[in-house]
Amino acid sequence: MALYNSFAELKADKPELAQELLDVFGKGEWQESNLSVYDTLEDFAYYELTEGWYIDKHFDQQDYNGAPNPIDYIDLESLGEALVQNGDESYIYSTESDQVVTTDWGWS
């Protein structure tokens, strides 16, 4: 994962991704927010398992508050896909190249 403190930092490092986000979401306050970029769905799923959403969860739970049950997935790619599909679109964005970008602020 790469953490960018603002859109300007992301644009300097990954101009094509920055332009894609701008094309999809337009200008807004999200540009001043932290942006986390995961190069693959696997990277995103691994982060969520080890440091994110699931860190305080017990894997014997039946309800993950709408998030997919990680026990239902064999590999990190399929878990990453499910997290993106079931996640909150207000802060998760998946590119066509399967990069995942999250923001603390949301895309408004």
C-alpha positions in Angstrom: 0.0 0.0 0.0 1.1 3.5 -0.7 -0.3 6.4 1.3 -0.6 9.8 -0.2 -1.5 12.8 2.0 -3.4 14.5 -0.9 -4.4 14.3 -4.5 -1.3 16.5 -5.4 1.0 13.8 -4.0 -0.8 11.1 -5.9 -0.7 13.1 -9.1 3.1 13.6 -8.8 3.7 9.8 -8.3 0.8 8.2 -10.4 -0.5 10.8 -12.9 -2.6 8.3 -14.8 -4.4 7.0 -11.7 -4.9 10.6 -10.5 -6.5 11.6 -13.8 -8.7 8.5 -13.7 -10.0 9.5 -10.2 -10.5 13.1 -11.4 -12.5 11.9 -14.4 -14.7 9.6 -12.3 -15.2 11.8 -9.2 -14.5 15.3 -10.4 -12.9 17.9 -8.2 -13.8 18.0 -4.5 -12.7 18.0 -0.9 -11.6 14.4 -1.4 -8.5 15.8 -3.1 -7.2 17.0 0.3 -7.8 13.7 2.0 -5.4 10.8 2.5 -5.5 8.4 -0.4 -4.4 4.8 0.1 -3.5 2.9 -3.1 -3.2 -0.9 -3.2 -1.6 -2.2 -6.4 -3.7 -5.4 -6.4 -6.9 -6.8 -5.0 -4.8 -9.2 -3.0 -2.9 -6.4 -1.4 -6.2 -4.7 -0.4 -7.6 -8.0 1.0 -4.4 -8.7 2.9 -4.4 -5.2 4.5 -8.1 -5.6 5.5 -7.3 -8.9 7.1 -4.2 -7.9 9.0 -4.6 -4.2 9.7 -8.0 -3.1 8.6 -11.7 -4.1 9.0 -11.0 -7.6 10.2 -8.2 -6.9 12.7 -10.4 -7.0 15.8 -12.8 -9.6 14.4 -12.9 -13.2 15.4 -13.2 -15.6 12.5 -15.8 -17.6 14.3 -18.3 -14.7 13.9 -21.3 -15.1 11.5 -21.9 -11.4 10.9 -19.2 -9.0 9.7 -21.6 -6.0 9.4 -22.1 -6.4 5.7 -18.5 -7.3 4.9 -17.8 -10.7 3.4 -17.0 -13.6 5.7 -13.3 -14.2 4.9 -13.7 -17.9 5.7 -15.8 -18.1 2.5 -12.8 -17.3 0.3 -9.9 -19.4 -0.7 -7.6 -16.7 -2.0 -7.0 -13.0 -1.4 -8.0 -12.0 -4.9 -11.5 -13.4 -4.5 -11.7 -11.8 -1.0 -10.5 -8.5 -2.5 -13.1 -8.6 -5.2 -15.8 -9.3 -2.7 -14.6 -6.5 -0.4 -14.7 -4.0 -3.3 -18.1 -5.2 -4.5 -19.7 -5.2 -1.0 -17.8 -2.2 0.4 -18.8 1.3 0.8 -18.5 3.0 -2.6 -18.2 6.4 -0.8 -14.6 5.5 0.1 -13.5 2.5 -2.0 -12.7 2.7 -5.7 -11.4 -0.1 -7.9 -9.8 0.7 -11.2 -10.1 -1.5 -14.3 -6.5 -2.7 -13.7 -7.7 -3.9 -10.2 -5.8 -1.2 -8.3 -7.8 -0.2 -5.2 -7.9 3.4 -3.9 -9.5 4.3 -0.5 -10.0 7.7 1.0 -10.6 8.9 4.6 -13.0 11.6 3.4 -15.1 10.0 0.6 -15.4 11.0 -3.0 -17.5 14.2 -2.6 
